[in-house]
Amino acid sequence: MSKKVSTGVKRRDFLAGAATLAAATPLAVSSASSSRKSDITARNTKHDYDVIVVGGGFAGATAARELGLQGYKILILEARSRLGGRCYTSKFAGQDIEYGGAWVHWLQPHVWAEMQRYGLGVVEDPFTGLEMTKIMKNDGTVKNIDPDKFLTNIRDAFEKFNHDVWEMFPRPYQPLHNPKVKELDKLSVRDRIKTLDITEDQRVQLNSFMTLYGGDTTDKFGLAGMLKIYACGAWNYDAFADAETHYRIETGTMGLITKMIEDSGAKLRLATPIYRIEQETDDIKVVTEDDEIISAAAVVITVPLNTYKNLEFAPALTKEKQAFVNEGQLSKGAKIYIHLKQNIGRVFAFCDENHPFNWVQTHDYGDELGTILSITVARSSIMDLNDDDAVENAIQSLFPGVEVLGSAAWDWNSDPYAMGAWPAYRVGQLSRIPDMQTPQGRLFFGGAFTANGWHEFIDGAVESGLRTGKEVKEFLG
Ligand SMILES: Cc1cc2nc3c(=O)[nH]c(=O)nc-3n(C[C@H](O)[C@H](O)[C@H](O)COP(=O)(O)OP(=O)(O)OC[C@H]3O[C@@H](n4cnc5c(N)ncnc54)[C@H](O)[C@@H]3O)c2cc1C
């Protein structure tokens, strides 16, 4: 079995490795300074740059592009030797795959607008025409369910789960518009599931789905954040499901982010992690792991919430922000692709929270190819994705008799520059998001987790980049 799994190496070791890789590997975008902007000097010459953007994921790329187009001198500092952050286009068994964020939709207006802007189309992974659907309960029992029944089950359960979503989130992009949301935010997803009049099969399907969205058990997953995402999906199950898992960007996520960075005219430094941000009245400085100090008039920080605990801030973050950082983001997920020898067709399975493979779907299949399964793991800690036997046993427990030809995984939880997967809110976090959105002096806060709308998604990252770009522009004048 060929494998590729993030190793969870210690931070310093990883940094050394990343830097070596950066030096040795030709990068798609080694420096994004375009000739259009190469002669730009900082508007205020006492700083090295007008703006430093920390992080080269979608939030950072959007902020850099927005500010770069305004003529500011921008530096992007990215810890890894590649762009994209929690989006990572790669190859497995000859196929284009995404280890992280993948699916996009026109109901996700910010990322969709970016695709239109750069003329990028889509490839489809339709959630229809399923030939085999299954659920696995917490006790390991597997049940085949007729595909039509499977889809009716989840639609009905979802609609019951979201029964008050119109009332709670009449304006999804103003999530706190209804004051009742603060009360709702005291509840977990599990609190809501317990109240529903649904069958046992539906409960398994719904809890598996929600475990996936939370990236952890549903007792920790905030109900309000989940309902808000559903509201962004037009308060409608079919529209929401289509937005979730139907369309990928034809060039991969890397294709889009590369275009955005090129457009920014920013200087890009890969393999340059920072560990400190310090500001005074008229200046803000970023300190890299190599103790290089770089100054700017403003900094946009877009690193994942769980990685904040590795950074120093002087002055310290406000106590509200620090409380949020201490709680951290909930989801602890991973992605694994498994190549099966057999062609098992277009399948879908939900596994409940005790099982690692919560969301299993066919990526591609054929008599010669066999089947490639794309599996999203909510709780990566419950299985070692490096353990070939464990992977094989887990997939055989769902599809008895299959033979595994290979697998490839990325565990975002043990990745030092993610320390978690998609940005899911814990109970009580949605109503405190303004605490994280508010700038602090010359420091501006982006990242999908700060978005008003699709905060678990690429769209949220782009939304936050647009917001921080606007905030910095207003601040700098
Ligand atoms: C398995 C998985 C599946 C997903 N599926 C989907 C999906 O289908 N559709 C969808 O829309 N979304 C999906 N998401 C969510 C989506 O990928 C994220 O919400 C989005 O990419 C976050 O973008 P960001 O810019 O906020 O953060 P990131 O992409 O994490 O970018 C932050 C950047 O900061 C860098 N950084 C961290 N620390 C430092 C430091 N000290 N110094 C310098 N740089 C640093 C990181 O390396 C990273 O590049 C998925 C995520 C995962 C993990």
Ligand as a Chemical Component Dictionary entry (heavy atoms), coordinates in Angstrom:
data_LIG
# 
_chem_comp.id                   LIG 
_chem_comp.type                 NON-POLYMER 
_chem_comp.pdbx_formal_charge   0 
_chem_comp.three_letter_code    LIG 
# 
loop_
_chem_comp_atom.comp_id 
_chem_comp_atom.atom_id 
_chem_comp_atom.alt_atom_id 
_chem_comp_atom.type_symbol 
_chem_comp_atom.charge 
_chem_comp_atom.model_Cartn_x 
_chem_comp_atom.model_Cartn_y 
_chem_comp_atom.model_Cartn_z 
_chem_comp_atom.pdbx_ordinal 
LIG C1  C1  C 0 -10.525 18.104 5.389  1  
LIG C2  C2  C 0 -11.163 19.440 5.095  2  
LIG C3  C3  C 0 -12.238 19.480 4.224  3  
LIG C4  C4  C 0 -12.834 20.700 3.933  4  
LIG N1  N1  N 0 -13.820 20.728 2.996  5  
LIG C5  C5  C 0 -14.290 21.917 2.558  6  
LIG C6  C6  C 0 -15.120 22.005 1.409  7  
LIG O1  O1  O 0 -15.412 20.989 0.760  8  
LIG N2  N2  N 0 -15.555 23.239 1.008  9  
LIG C7  C7  C 0 -15.178 24.376 1.647  10 
LIG O2  O2  O 0 -15.590 25.460 1.231  11 
LIG N3  N3  N 0 -14.363 24.327 2.747  12 
LIG C8  C8  C 0 -13.897 23.144 3.195  13 
LIG N4  N4  N 0 -13.003 23.095 4.228  14 
LIG C9  C9  C 0 -12.694 24.332 4.966  15 
LIG C10 C10 C 0 -11.730 25.251 4.219  16 
LIG O3  O3  O 0 -10.645 24.507 3.730  17 
LIG C11 C11 C 0 -11.236 26.320 5.199  18 
LIG O4  O4  O 0 -12.320 26.952 5.833  19 
LIG C12 C12 C 0 -10.438 27.421 4.502  20 
LIG O5  O5  O 0 -9.508  26.872 3.588  21 
LIG C13 C13 C 0 -9.721  28.257 5.552  22 
LIG O6  O6  O 0 -8.978  29.280 4.925  23 
LIG P1  P1  P 0 -8.163  30.331 5.807  24 
LIG O7  O7  O 0 -7.418  31.177 4.868  25 
LIG O8  O8  O 0 -9.063  30.936 6.793  26 
LIG O9  O9  O 0 -7.161  29.429 6.679  27 
LIG P2  P2  P 0 -5.963  28.509 6.163  28 
LIG O10 O10 O 0 -6.289  27.935 4.835  29 
LIG O11 O11 O 0 -5.649  27.556 7.245  30 
LIG O12 O12 O 0 -4.776  29.543 5.951  31 
LIG C14 C14 C 0 -4.008  30.013 7.031  32 
LIG C15 C15 C 0 -2.552  30.040 6.587  33 
LIG O13 O13 O 0 -1.755  30.518 7.689  34 
LIG C16 C16 C 0 -0.524  29.806 7.650  35 
LIG N5  N5  N 0 0.113   29.891 8.963  36 
LIG C17 C17 C 0 -0.202  29.235 10.108 37 
LIG N6  N6  N 0 0.633   29.581 11.096 38 
LIG C18 C18 C 0 1.497   30.480 10.568 39 
LIG C19 C19 C 0 2.604   31.200 11.098 40 
LIG N7  N7  N 0 2.986   31.068 12.363 41 
LIG N8  N8  N 0 3.279   32.032 10.258 42 
LIG C20 C20 C 0 2.913   32.197 8.961  43 
LIG N9  N9  N 0 1.877   31.522 8.418  44 
LIG C21 C21 C 0 1.179   30.685 9.212  45 
LIG C22 C22 C 0 -0.942  28.395 7.290  46 
LIG O14 O14 O 0 0.149   27.643 6.813  47 
LIG C23 C23 C 0 -2.015  28.657 6.236  48 
LIG O15 O15 O 0 -1.488  28.680 4.934  49 
LIG C24 C24 C 0 -12.377 21.891 4.550  50 
LIG C25 C25 C 0 -11.302 21.842 5.429  51 
LIG C26 C26 C 0 -10.686 20.639 5.688  52 
LIG C27 C27 C 0 -9.498  20.620 6.615  53 
# 
loop_
_chem_comp_bond.comp_id 
_chem_comp_bond.atom_id_1 
_chem_comp_bond.atom_id_2 
_chem_comp_bond.value_order 
_chem_comp_bond.pdbx_ordinal 
LIG C1  C2  SING 1  
LIG C2  C3  SING 2  
LIG C2  C26 DOUB 3  
LIG C3  C4  DOUB 4  
LIG C4  N1  SING 5  
LIG C4  C24 SING 6  
LIG N1  C5  DOUB 7  
LIG C5  C6  SING 8  
LIG C5  C8  SING 9  
LIG C6  O1  DOUB 10 
LIG C6  N2  SING 11 
LIG N2  C7  SING 12 
LIG C7  O2  DOUB 13 
LIG C7  N3  SING 14 
LIG N3  C8  DOUB 15 
LIG C8  N4  SING 16 
LIG N4  C9  SING 17 
LIG N4  C24 SING 18 
LIG C9  C10 SING 19 
LIG C10 O3  SING 20 
LIG C10 C11 SING 21 
LIG C11 O4  SING 22 
LIG C11 C12 SING 23 
LIG C12 O5  SING 24 
LIG C12 C13 SING 25 
LIG C13 O6  SING 26 
LIG O6  P1  SING 27 
LIG P1  O7  DOUB 28 
LIG P1  O8  SING 29 
LIG P1  O9  SING 30 
LIG O9  P2  SING 31 
LIG P2  O10 DOUB 32 
LIG P2  O11 SING 33 
LIG P2  O12 SING 34 
LIG O12 C14 SING 35 
LIG C14 C15 SING 36 
LIG C15 O13 SING 37 
LIG C15 C23 SING 38 
LIG O13 C16 SING 39 
LIG C16 N5  SING 40 
LIG C16 C22 SING 41 
LIG N5  C17 SING 42 
LIG N5  C21 SING 43 
LIG C17 N6  DOUB 44 
LIG N6  C18 SING 45 
LIG C18 C19 SING 46 
LIG C18 C21 DOUB 47 
LIG C19 N7  SING 48 
LIG C19 N8  DOUB 49 
LIG N8  C20 SING 50 
LIG C20 N9  DOUB 51 
LIG N9  C21 SING 52 
LIG C22 O14 SING 53 
LIG C22 C23 SING 54 
LIG C23 O15 SING 55 
LIG C24 C25 DOUB 56 
LIG C25 C26 SING 57 
LIG C26 C27 SING 58 
# 
